[in-house]
Amino acid sequence: MSDPTRALPSLRVNVAMNMVLQASAMLLPLITFPYVARVLQPAGIGRTQFVIAVVSYFAMFAQAGIPTYGITACARVRHDRALLGKTVRELAVINLILTVIAYGGLAVAVFSIPELRAETSLFIAVSPLILLQAFSFEWLFRALERYALITVVSVAFKLVALVGTFLAIRGEGDVIAYGVLTVISAGGSAVVNIARATPYLLGSFPRPRDWHPHMAAAFAFFALTALTTIYTNLDTVMLGVLRPDADVGYFSAALKIKNVLVMCVTALGIALLPRVTYYAEHRMWSDFERMVAKALRFAVLTSVPIAAFLAVTSRDVIRLLFGPSFGPAVSVLALFSVTTVFIAITNVIGMQYLVPLKRQALVIQSVAVGAVIDVALNLLLIPRFGATGSAVSTLAAEGAVLGYQFVATRQHIARPLLSLDYASLSWGVGGGLAATALIRMMGSGSPWTLVITIPVFFGIYLGVLLRRKEPLASELVRPVLAPLTSRLTARFPFLAPPHDPKPRAWASLLDRRPSATWALAGIVAGTLVIALAFNALHPTTYPGRPVQMTRAWVFDPTGSVTDVNAAGVTVDGSLGTAWNTPWYPSPVPTGGGVGVILQPTRAIALSRLGIFVTGEPVTAEVYVWDADQTGSPPDPRLWPTERGSGWTLVAAATIHSAIDLKLSAPVRATHVLVLFTHLSPSPAQGYQSSVSEIQLFE
C-alpha cells in the first residue's frame, strides 16, 4: 500500500540529512566545549550546566511529550493538508498553555530556593530555551520528512553559536555568555521554523474539545520524556546538590561525549520514525518489520565498535579534549561507553517498534524501572564516589531499561538480533583494538595518537564488514565508495576481488564452527572489560615517567594526627580511596598547615605532580628534601619555612579537584612534602579536605 496523494520521500536522502544534522550536533560541541572548559574551568562549567539542567525540566513540561507525539500524530494524517493543519494548531495550543505554566513555575522556584536565587542572572539568560523549544515545530517537519530544512536551519544557528563562543567567552566570569550561546545553539532554529510553519497555523482557533483528545496521548509521551530525563538531567542536578561544582563539570564533560555518540548510533532510527509510523498506520507489516530489523542492525553495528574504542581510549580522549584538570572524568567516560550500546538498542525497540504500534505503555514502564534504579543508586553512590558513582547509576539504569524491553518483546526482537553477523563484528572490533593498542604503545601514551587510532580502528572495522559482505554495511557504504574503488582497481588490478572467491580459512572456520566465533567474541569482550575496569578504577596520569613510592605519611607538627600512616592511600593508585585531613575550626589548619610526605624508592628529578582532592578548592605548597645533601631524613618537628629545616619550596597552587602542577625546572629530591595551607568547608561544620591521590613524575 502506498500514500494516496504523494510518494514517500527518499529514505536515503532522509538518512543522509539526518546524518549531517547529527554530525553537526556531534562535531560543534567537540570544538567549543574543550575551549569553554579550559576558560571557565570545572566550577564555571558546573554552574552553567546546573542551571541548564534545571531549566530543561521546565522546558520538558512546556513541550509535554509533543516532540515525539507530534511526529506520530502528524505522520498519520500528512496526506490530508486540512487535517494536518488542524492537528498542528491543536498541538500548538497545548504548548502555549503549558509554556505559560512552565515560566510561572520557574519564577517561583528561582525566587523561593536560595541555591537557585543565587544564580538569578544565569536563569534569566537561559530561560528563553523554554519558549524556543516549545515552539520549535521540528516535530512537524520530521513528520513530513523534510530533513533538509531541519538540517540547514539547525546547522546555521549552531555555526552562529560556534563563532560567538570564541568571540564572547574570554574569562572565567563569562558564564552568562555561555548560557546565552547555549540557548542560540539549542533553540535558535525555532525562529525560522515558526515562520515556515505559519501556513499550517493559519485557520480557525481550536476549541477545548478539539485539543483535549490529544492530551492523554501527549502526556503519555510526556511521562516517557520525564522519566528519561530523570536519569539524564537529574544526574547533573543531584551532583550539583550533593557534590561540589567541579564534580558536575567532570560529569558534564563525559556526558557531552556520550551524547555525541548516542546521536551517531541512533541517527538511522530517528530518521525512520515517521516512516515506520506510516507503515504501521497503513498496516504495511512486511515493510514495517524490514525497517525495524534494519534499524536494529545499524544500532548494534555502530554502537559496539564505538563503545569498544572508547572503553580503551577514554583516558586519551579526556586528556586531549579537556586537559589534565578533568582527569576524574576518565572513569565517567569509560562507564558511559557501555551505555551507548544499551541506548542504541532500546531506542530501536522503544521508539521504532513499540511507539508506532501504540504500545508506549511498555516503554514508559521500562523507563520507570530505570528511573527508580537511577535515583536510588545516585543517592547511595554520589556522596561517596561523586561523578563516577553517578555514571555507575546511569549504566545500571540503562541496562535495566534494555532488559525490561527485551523480555517484553523477545518474540519479535530476538530473531533480528540473533541473525546479526557477529563473526564479522568480532573480527572487525578485534582487529581494530589490536591496531589501536600497537599505535598507543608506539606513541608512548600521548593523547595525540587518537588522530591516528580513530581512522585506523574504524577503517579496519569497516573494511572487515565490507570484505565479509555484511548486508547493511554494503548497502550504505558501497555506493559511496564505488567510484573510488573502481578507480583504484583499474589502476591496481591486484586489489580487485576474484569473481568466484573462495572463503578464507579463518572465515570458513567461523562459518562452520560457531564456537570459534563465540570464543573470539569472548576474547574481545574480556579485553574490553579489562580496559573498562582500568579506566574506571585508576586515576589519569600525566606525561612523564611516574615515580614509585616507598611510603607516604602525614606531616603534622602539632601532633594532633594519631595515625600518621593513614596518608598511604594517597599513593595507592586509586581514586576510590582518600585521606581526610583533621577537622579544623578555620580554613587555616592549626599550626599553619597539614600535609603528606612522600618518599620515593630512590632520589628523583621531580618535574611535575598530579594532585586529586574532593570538595571546595584547596591551597597547597610543595616542598622537596634532598637527604643526600642534608645527610639526614626530614625532621617532622620543624616547620618547612623554619631556618635549618632543610625543606625547599618549589611550587604553590590552588587545587580545584585536580591539578597537573608543572615545576619550572626538574628538582632533585629524596622526599616531597605536599602541604595544605587552606582547607575547604566541611559538609557538616568547620574545615576539612579529602586527598584522593598524589602522583610524582620525573
Summary of the structure (lengths in Angstrom):
residues: 698
radius of gyration: 28.3
end to end distance: 71.6
largest distance: 94.8
contacts: 2396
relative contact order: 0.08
helix: 68%
strand: 11%
